[in-house]
Every structure is written in C-alpha cells, then in structure tokens.
Amino acid sequence: MPLDDATDHRKRPRRRGKALDDAIFQAVLAELAEHGYAKLTMEGVAERAKTGKASLYRRWPTRMELAIDAVYHLLPDASSTPDTGSLRGDLLAVLREIAEVLAGPTGEALRGVLSDVLHEPASTAKARRYSQGAGRRRMQEVIQRAVDRGEIDPADVTPRRLETGQALLRHHFLFDGGPIPDEVIVEIVDDVLIPLFSRPTNDRARARPE
C-alpha cells in the first residue's frame, strides 16, 4: 500500500541546512516536554520534524547525542549574556537564566543524558565537552567584564572557578529537583562566587609565586 502525504517524508518540501536542523532540534525539545527523555525515540523526533529517520541516524548515532546537540544548539550564546553593570548583577542574571532553562525540557534531557552516560562511558567526553563549552563561554564573558571594570583581579580567574556556579546549580537540580529556588541562586552568588573571585589583596599576594 502506498504511503500518503502525511507519512511519506519524500513527498514533503525538501529542507536542508539550518532549516532542517531547527526543525529537528525543536522536535527534540517538544518530544522531551511531552514524553520525557526515557521515551525519546528517533522515530518520534523524525515524525514530529517531518523528516526521515535515516537522516537522523546519519548524523546522530544515538538519542543521547541528538539530545545534547538539540539542547546546546538552542541555548543562548555568550554574546547575549546580560550586562547589568556589576559582577554580582551579571552572575545573578546568568545563573537565573540557567535555572530557567533547567526547569524545562533541557533539564529533562540533562537527567536522561547523565543516566545514559553512566552506561556508556565512551560518551562521557562528548557530554562533558558540550556542557563545559557552552556554559563556560557565558561565564567567561561575565568575568571578563568584571576584570575590565576593575572589580576583580585577572589572577583570580581560573577554569575551575569559571565552572563552579553552574556546577552547583546542576548539583542542586539533580539531587534536589527543580525548579531551583531563587534564594539558592542568591546564596551561590553571595556565599561562593563573589568571595571566590574577590579575595582580599593579602591573600592574592600569598597565592602568587615569589
């Protein structure tokens, strides 16, 4: 029996490049919101995106890789990081944005991806590369502004410190659930990040090699 136009993707207008990617990624997020990561399938994404399942598998061998690409492709880039005029204001704005994202399909994907990673160690490097790259660029933008304003010493900026705020947010989300209360975000900024990047001058002097 021949397939009708509703099910045969070959009879639909052909999309390529960004248009196709956007349709696929939006379909992934919609599937996550409706069914959760546990029931995310290539078939469901292909049907919702109105494309062929084979085209998905050619680029994303696993649903984990597809979910990671979709989530991080649709996150705001570093150029859109809020500029409030102060380090504290910028940190609060960025962490609130991240908390809002975690409260939606992205958070569902994160939980599922981490579950898959535990059973597929070879995928750990890919998941880490995406999560650190996107988040770190936004934090670097915030911290560089603070350096330029003279709020913090460039010597106090390290890769581990750039990851701290988001790592604490993810930990709270994964172990305490979401949405993340705003008071938790304020505590992370005031009790951890501000002191971390604003050590007293004598502490900086002791930390530097002779």
C-alpha positions in Angstrom: 0.0 0.0 0.0 1.5 3.4 -1.0 2.2 5.9 1.8 0.1 9.0 1.9 1.5 12.6 2.0 1.1 12.7 5.8 3.5 9.8 6.4 5.9 9.8 3.4 8.6 12.4 4.1 9.8 12.1 0.5 6.6 14.0 -0.7 7.2 16.9 1.6 9.2 20.1 0.7 12.9 19.3 0.9 14.7 21.2 3.7 18.4 21.4 4.2 21.0 23.1 6.5 19.7 25.4 9.2 16.1 25.0 8.4 16.2 21.2 8.8 18.4 21.4 11.9 16.0 23.9 13.6 13.0 21.6 12.8 14.8 18.6 14.2 16.0 20.4 17.4 12.6 21.9 18.0 11.1 18.4 17.6 13.5 17.0 20.2 12.5 19.6 22.8 8.8 19.1 22.1 9.2 15.3 22.5 11.2 15.8 25.7 8.5 18.1 27.1 5.7 15.7 26.1 7.2 12.3 26.8 10.4 12.8 28.8 13.8 11.5 27.9 13.1 7.9 28.8 10.6 7.7 25.9 12.5 9.9 23.5 12.9 8.0 20.2 14.4 8.7 16.8 11.1 7.7 15.3 9.1 10.2 17.3 11.6 13.0 16.5 11.6 12.2 12.8 7.8 12.1 12.7 7.4 15.4 14.5 10.1 17.1 12.4 8.6 15.7 9.2 11.8 14.1 8.1 13.3 10.7 7.6 14.6 8.6 10.4 17.6 7.6 8.4 18.7 11.2 8.1 18.8 11.4 11.9 20.9 8.3 12.3 23.4 9.5 9.7 24.3 12.5 12.0 23.4 11.2 15.5 24.1 7.5 16.1 22.3 7.7 19.5 19.5 9.6 21.0 21.9 10.9 23.6 24.0 12.7 21.0 20.8 14.1 19.4 19.5 15.4 22.7 22.8 17.0 23.6 23.1 18.7 20.2 19.5 20.0 20.4 19.8 21.4 23.9 23.1 23.2 23.4 22.2 24.4 19.9 19.2 26.2 21.3 20.8 27.8 24.3 21.6 31.5 24.2 25.2 32.2 23.1 27.8 34.2 25.1 27.0 37.4 23.1 23.5 37.6 24.6 24.8 37.4 28.2 23.0 40.1 30.3 25.1 43.1 31.2 23.8 44.7 34.4 26.9 46.8 35.1 28.2 44.8 38.1 29.7 41.4 38.7 27.0 40.4 41.2 24.2 41.5 38.9 25.7 39.7 35.9 26.2 36.5 37.9 22.7 36.5 39.2 21.3 37.1 35.7 23.3 34.3 34.2 22.5 31.7 36.9 18.8 32.7 36.8 18.8 32.1 33.0 20.4 28.7 33.5 17.9 27.8 36.3 15.1 28.7 34.0 16.5 26.5 31.2 16.9 23.6 33.6 13.2 23.9 34.6 12.2 22.9 31.1 13.0 20.2 28.5 16.7 20.9 28.9 16.6 19.7 32.5 14.8 16.6 31.5 17.4 15.9 28.8 20.2 16.5 31.3 18.9 13.9 33.7 18.4 11.4 30.9 21.8 12.1 29.3 23.6 11.6 32.6 21.8 8.3 33.0 22.9 7.1 29.6 26.5 8.3 30.2 26.7 6.0 33.3 26.0 3.0 31.0 28.1 4.3 28.0 31.4 5.6 29.4 32.7 6.4 25.9 30.0 9.1 25.6 31.2 10.9 28.7 33.8 13.0 26.9 31.2 14.3 24.4 28.7 15.2 27.1 31.4 17.0 29.1 32.7 18.9 26.1 29.3 20.3 25.3 28.3 21.2 28.9 31.6 22.9 29.7 32.0 24.7 26.4 28.6 26.4 26.3 28.4 27.4 30.0 32.0 28.4 30.4 31.8 30.9 27.5 28.9 32.7 29.1 30.7 32.8 32.5 33.9 34.0 30.8 32.0 36.9 29.3 30.7 37.9 32.7 34.1 37.6 34.4 35.9 39.5 31.6 33.5 42.4 32.0 34.3 42.4 35.8 38.0 42.4 35.0 37.6 45.3 32.6 35.7 47.2 35.2 38.4 46.6 37.8 36.1 44.6 40.0 38.3 41.5 40.2 41.9 40.6 39.6 42.6 38.6 36.4 44.9 36.4 38.5 41.8 35.1 40.3 40.2 33.8 37.2 40.8 30.0 36.6 38.9 27.3 34.6 37.7 25.6 37.8 36.3 28.9 39.2 34.5 29.6 36.0 32.7 26.2 36.3 31.8 26.5 40.0 28.5 28.4 39.7 27.0 26.2 37.1 28.3 23.0 38.8 26.5 24.0 42.0 23.3 24.7 40.1 23.4 21.3 38.3 24.1 19.5 41.6 21.1 21.2 43.3 18.9 20.4 40.3 19.9 16.8 40.0 19.7 15.9 43.7 17.0 18.3 45.0 15.0 18.7 41.8 13.6 21.8 40.2 12.7 24.5 39.7 15.7 25.9 41.6 14.6 28.4 44.2 15.9 32.0 43.7 17.3 32.0 47.2 19.6 29.2 46.3 20.9 31.2 43.3 21.5 34.2 45.5 23.4 32.1 48.1 25.6 30.6 45.3 26.5 34.1 44.1 26.9 35.8 47.5 28.4 33.0 49.5 30.5 31.3 46.9 31.2 33.1 43.7 31.7 36.7 44.9 34.2 35.5 47.6 35.9 33.2 45.1 36.6 36.0 42.6 37.2 38.7 45.2 39.9 37.5 47.6 41.5 40.1 49.8 44.7 41.6 48.4 46.9 40.0 51.0 45.5 36.5 50.1 46.3 37.2 46.4 49.9 38.1 47.3 50.4 34.9 49.2 48.9 32.9 46.4 51.3 34.2 43.8 54.8 32.5 43.4 57.8 34.5 44.5 
